[in-house]
Amino acid sequence: MKKLTKILALVLALALCVALCACSSGGSGTPASTGSSLDEYKDKDGNLPTEAPEGTEAPEGTETPEVVETAEATDSQYVKDKGVLIVGITDFAPMDYKDENGEWIGFDADMAKAFAAHLGVNVEFVEIDWDNKVLELDGKTIDCVWNGMTLREEVLNSMECSKPYCNNAQVVIVPVDVADQYQTADSIKDLAFAVEAGSAGEDMAVDYELNYTPVKSQADAIMEVASKTSDAAIIDSLMAAAMVGEGTGYENLTYTVGLNSEEYGVGFRKGSDLADMLDQFFAASYSDGTMIECAETYGVQAALIAQ
């Protein structure tokens, strides 16, 4: 009996030792897994959310990292970083046109080259569809529109524009042999016109309720009249002075009625700092005489606006 009692006591002692060891290991070792604490946040498919559930807060004492906002680069810095000013133009003498070597020249082209040099970048000229000039600008396929652009309300609302630098007007182009018949606004009412799409000339055709066909450029509008596809065209007076009449490629055409008066400016993306920079460049160039000299080269000095 005593022997049996000793055996039971030994078994109980061993059981107590095992229990004590288990408690000790629970304090310093790794406890057995009872399921991840993230399980309570998982959805029915076992996925964790990508946003914190509403009403959850960071534990007390946890600092929320500060969000640092980086300032968006200015338009001038964007142009300087890529090293080129891309200028949107059309073939429009005496403002932008190609010489015998295929190089873009003209009053606007030469001033654009000078401004790019002032910025320390190259210049690239890209012919655009005039009707899509705002889309080209906002899409950053060009950096500015510099092409004898009339400062119309639509342009001022959609672009950051320079101050006006040239006076202009929209004039009617007709064949020389019938010019004496079309000397007033009333006399042109029955003519079929060609006008550049999206231009001030198209605005005039609408305002005067004329019958017209939109074409890609002012140069195309002149060709329409020369080929007798259209009776007349409406183009810029500066272009008319350079492109039609005696000593030009269209000696059989002339301009008659002036439909309005307007001003040219250069357009950049809305909010661009380049517009102010160009205003300052124009003022300095006019003051030192280089802008006037450039205007005289292309015969537009009479239209130049003092800066």
Secondary structure as UniProt FT lines:
FT   HELIX           2..28
FT   HELIX           37..41
FT   TURN            44..45
FT   TURN            54..55
FT   TURN            60..61
FT   HELIX           75..82
FT   STRAND          84..89
FT   TURN            93..95
FT   STRAND          96..98
FT   TURN            100..101
FT   STRAND          104..105
FT   HELIX           107..119
FT   STRAND          122..127
FT   HELIX           130..132
FT   HELIX           133..138
FT   TURN            139..140
FT   STRAND          144..150
FT   HELIX           153..158
FT   STRAND          160..161
FT   STRAND          166..168
FT   STRAND          170..175
FT   HELIX           176..181
FT   HELIX           186..188
FT   TURN            189..190
FT   STRAND          192..196
FT   TURN            197..198
FT   HELIX           200..207
FT   TURN            208..209
FT   STRAND          211..215
FT   HELIX           218..226
FT   TURN            227..228
FT   STRAND          232..236
FT   HELIX           237..243
FT   TURN            246..247
FT   TURN            251..252
FT   STRAND          253..258
FT   STRAND          262..268
FT   TURN            270..271
FT   HELIX           274..287
FT   TURN            288..289
FT   HELIX           290..297
FT   TURN            298..299
FT   HELIX           301..303
//
